[in-house]
């Protein structure tokens, strides 16, 4: 573990090239997904990823480009390391990690850097604070119940949750991301079991399970101005990948019936939670059968999965690159949502499975087979085996391509593959 604050090995004095700015990218639990040279070209920037532990990778496996230096140090040592960097020349501090947004805002203020995060990041980080603010602003959110201080396994608590949000109930940590800890409790028995399992734990809330289709809308926020980037639809809830569920979604054109209401919703959400600063706003919402949008949550950062890259196809703006550059005070061209439409699919691979065959794919695609997808996956829970990006100028054709890839057989156990081959030989002999 080497502290970035000192000069690199073999350097004498200040090895910084003239005019080069150091960019410290804070990272903890959400891996980076882009080539950081796109956000910070190497001829003008010296990029280092500063993280607080070795749990999980700093970059998602399908992230393109070379990896910059990654320095691991305890979070309480971040400010000292950053001050030593700043003593050697110009410094920027940025993040696209939900678990670092608040620290990034604090550290920028401590080192005298311009404030570019929302004035009150908690409004975008704490789901209870978020829903209260949105509800006060007239934005529809699920009914919710915040467990006061800690979860208690008691009959009156069970009754209060059912009264407040009904069943099914969705339980979530107040401050997490990437669907961590989210469960849908479909019965009183399931709720009773969950309360018993989490008795005494702080930081939880329950909310109404809102029926409808799941969507997202993304925008650039620049000091009060909200610039629409893309709206889209998820194939379903982002739950169950570890059990083999295939995640995916697609963007919609500007003329689609979803787009105008999504743009309006995005503006209202940002106005309620805070439009100061320069960042990406990502909002997820359910559209009910009556057409009412219900906001589930919003983040002041670029979204995960392949949504950032879909935005590049659709609007010429990679959302993660844009978010990092906005924080650093660098230019980001206005999005132009007149490009092709894009779709994404994550295909999980389960324990013991191997690649059966690649399904027929259209010319306009980018496919990444992960290490587990190529070599086989030994773990019990499924992980992403194939990461697929598709694009097309027409929505019907794009959806046909997406559905074909979604329905295809990607991975099978070796025994299944052998049986299928023997059956194929019998059919053709």
N, C-alpha and C positions, 0 to 999 in steps of 0.2 A: 504494500500500500504506500504510494508515494504522494506527498503533499504537493499539489500544483503550485503552491506559493513560491517555491524556490526555482532557480534557473534549471533548464533541462540538462541532463548529463552531457558533459563535454563543452558546455557553453561558458564563455567568459564574460562576466558583466551582464549588461542588458542585451540579450540576443534578439530582442524584438526588432523586426524590420520596420523601417520608417513608414508611418502612416497606416500600420496594421493594427486593427482593433481586436482585442480578445473578447470572445463571446463565450460565456459560461452558460451551458444548457443544464438546468436542474432536472434530475430524473430520479424517480423512486420506484414506482410500481407499474406505471404505464409505459411500455416500451415505445421508443421513437420509431416512426414508420417511413421516414423519408431520407434522402441523401442530403445531409446538412450542407453540402457544398452548394446546393441550389438556393438555400436560404442565405448562406453566408459564403460567397465565393472566396476561394483560398488565397487569391492575390491581395485581398484586403482584410481578411479575417483569420484569426487563429482560434479555432473552436476546440473547446474541451467540455466533455460531459461530466458533470459533478453529481455523484449519486451517494445515497446514504446507506447503501448495503449491497450485498451480493445476491440477494434473492431475485432470481429471474434475470432475463437478459436486458441489457440497456436498449437494444434494438430488436424489433420484431424480425423474425427470420427472413421474411420476404422484402425487407427494406433494402433499396438499391444503394450502390456506391460503397466506397471504403469507409471504415469506421474510424472516427477521430479518437484521440486519447480519452480514455475513461478513467476518472480518478474517484476512488471510493474513500469517503471519510465520514465520520459521524456527523449528523445534522448540526449538532451544537458546535462543530468546527467549521461550518460553511462560511460564516461571516469572516473569520480570521483568514481563511484561504482566499476569499474574494478580495479582502482588503490588501493582501499581499500582491494579488494580481493587479489591482487598481494602482498600487504604488509604482508599478513598472510601466504603466501606460493606459490608454483609454480602455474602458471595460463596459460591456453590456451583460445583463443577467436576464435570461429568458427561460420559459418552460412551456411544455404542452402536456404536463402531467397534472391531473386533478389533485394529486397528493402533494404537489409542490406550489400550487398557485398562490396560496396565502403566504408561504415562506418567500416566494419570489417577490411579491408585492412588498413585504416587510424589508427584505434585503435591498431592494432597489431604493426604498426610502432611506434606509440606514446609510447607504453609500452615496446618497445625494443624486440618484438618477431620476429622470423624469417619471412621473406616475403614469403608467399606461394600462394597468389592470383596473377593473372596476373600483370605484371609490370604496365600496364595501364588498369585498369578495365573498363574504359569508352568505350574502343573498344568493349567490350562484353555487355555493358549495353545500349548504345545509338544506336538506330537502323540506324540513319543517318551516324554517325561516322563509324559504323560497315560496312555498305554497301559501303561507300567510300573506306575504307581500302581494302575490298574484291575486289572491282572493279579494284582498282589500281594493285592488285596482280593477275589479270586475272581470278578471280572467278566470274562466271556469277551470277548476282543478278537482281531483278526486276528493271526496270526503276523507278526512284523516284523523288519526288518533296518535298523539305523541305520548310515549311512555314516560311519565314524569320521573326523572332521575334514573331509575333502573326499571327493567322488566320485573313484574311480580307475578308469580304463579298463584293466583287466588281467584275464587269464584266471582268476586265483584269486578275484577279486571277483565275476566273473560266476558262477562255480561256487558261491560262498558265498551269493549272492542266491537262486539256484535251490534250493540245499539248505535255506535258511532259510524261504523263502516259497512256492516252487514257481512254476509258470507256469499261467495268466496271473499276472503280478505287477502290483501297483498302485504307482506311484511318486508321491510327494507331497513338497512342501516340509514341513519340520518345523513352520514357523510361517507359515502363510498362511491365507486364508479364501476363500469363494466359489468353491471348486474351482480356484483359480488354480494352474497348474502340474501338475495331476493328469492322469496318463495311465495307460491300461491297456495293458500290454505282453504280447501274446499268444503270443510265440514267443521262442526264444533269439536269433534274428536281430534282433528288435525290441529286446530287452534290450541286445544288443551295440551297436546303433546309438544307443540312449539314453545308455549309459555313455560312448560316444565324444563325443556332443554335450555332455555335462555334465561331462566330465573336469576335475577341479580345482575344482569348485564346492562350497562348503560348504552345510550345512543341508538335506540331503535324507535321505529314508528310503524303503524299499520295504516293502510289506506284502502279505499273502496276499489274493487275490481271493476273497471269500466269496460264494458263490451263494445267492440267496434274494430276498425282497422287501424293499424299502427303506422305512423308517419313521422317524418322529420323535416325540419326547415333550418337552413343555415344562412348566416349573414356575416358580413364584415361590419364592425362597429368602429367608427372613427369620430370620437368627441361629439357624440350625440347624433351622428348621422348613421343610419342603418342601411347598408347596401345589400340587397338580396343576391344570393349566390345560387342556391338550388333548393328545390323541395322534392321530396321523394316518399316512397312507400316501402315498408319492410314486408318481407314475406310472412312474418309472424313474430311473436315475442322472442326477444333475444335471451332465451332460457333453454337449457337442455342440451347444449353442445356436447357436454361430457357424456350424455346418454345417446348420442348419435343424431341429434336434430341438426338439420342443415339450415344455416343462417343465410340470409340474402336480402336483396332489395333492388330498387331501381329509381332513377330520377324521372321526373315528368316534365313535359314541355311547358312553356309559358302559357299556352292556350288551354292547358288542362284545367278542369274544374277545381282541382285541389290548389293550384298555384296562387291565385289571388287571395283566398282566405288564409293560406299559409303565410304569405308575405305580411298580411295585416296582423296576424297573430304574432309573428316574430317582432314586429315593431312595438306592439302592445306589451309583450313580455319584456323586451329590453328597456322600455320606458319605465316599467314597474320595478325592475331589479337594478337598474342603473346603466346609463348610456355614456358615462364618462369613460375616458381612456381609449385604447386602441386594441381590439381583440376580436376573435371569432366568437359568435354566439351560435350555439347548437341547441335546438329545442326539439324534444320528442313529444308527440301528442297522439291521442286516440281520436278518431272521427267516429262518432256514434251513428247509429242507424238513422237518426233524425238529421244528421249533418252537422252536429255541434262538435267543435273541437274542444278537447279536454287535455290540458297540458299536464304531462307526467313529470317532466323535469327539464331543466336548462343548464347548460355548462358554458362558462366563459373560456372556452378553449376549442380546438378543433376536435371533431368526433373521431372515433376509432373505426374498426373494420376497414373497409375500402372506401368509405365515404369521402375522405380527403382526396383520393385519386380520382374518384368519380367526378368531383367538382372540377378537377383539371380538364377532364374530357368535356364536361358540360358547359363550363363557364371560363375556362382558361386559368383557373385559380386553384392550386392545391391548397387545401384549407390548413394543413399543418405548417407548410412553408409560409403561408400568409400570416398565421398567428405568431410564429416566431419572428418574422420580419417586422410586423406591427409593433411588437414589444420592444424591438431594438431601434425603433424610429426610422426604419428603412421603407422605401417606397413599395407599394403593392398596387398594381394597376387595377382599375375598376373591373369588377367581374362582367363578363359578357355571356349571358345565359342563352345565347343563340347557337351553341355548338351541338354536337351529337348528344344523344341520350346514353346513359351508362347504367350498367347493372353489375352487381357483385354476388358471389356465392362462395361460402365456406363449406367444404365437404369434410366431415369428420372421418377419421380412421380409428377403428377400435382395436382393442388388444388382440394380437394374433393375425390381424388382417394385413394384406399386401395389395399393391396396385394390381387390379385385374386387367384393365385396359383403359386407355384414354377414350372417352366418348367422342363422337364427331363434334367438332367445334367450328364456329364460323371463322372467317378470316380475321374479323375485327375482335381480337381477344388478347388477353395477357394471362398466362397460366403460370403459377408457381407451385411446384410440388415440394412440400416441406420435407425435412429429413425423415420424419415419421411416415410420411406418405410414400417416400421412395424406398426406405429400408425396412419398413414394418414397425409397428408400435407395440412395445411390450407391456405398457402400463394398463391398469384396470379401466380408468376413465378415458373416453375418446378425446382426441385433440384434433386440431385442424390438420388435414392431410393434403388438401388442395385448396388453393386460393385463386379464384377466377374473377377477372374483370372483363366485361363485355361492353361493346358499344355499337350503336346503330343510329341512323338518322330518323327512323320511324319507331314509334312505341310498340305497335303490334308485332313487328319483326323482332324487336329486342326481347319482348316477353316470350315469344316462341323460342328464341335461342336460350333464354334463361330457364324456361320450363324443361327443355330438352336436357340441359346440363343438370338440372335439379333431379330429374327422374332417372338419370343414367346410373348404372352400376359402376362405381369407381374402385372400390376396395372389397376384397373378399378374403376369407381364410384360405390357406393353401389346400385344405381338404375339399372345400367347395369348388375351388378352381380345378382340381384334379377330376372331380366327379363331372363337372361341366364339360371338360375336355373329352372324357370318355364317352359322354352322351353325344357330343358333337361328332366324334369318330363313328359311333354306331349309326347316327343319322345319315352320314355321308358315305358309308360303306355298303 
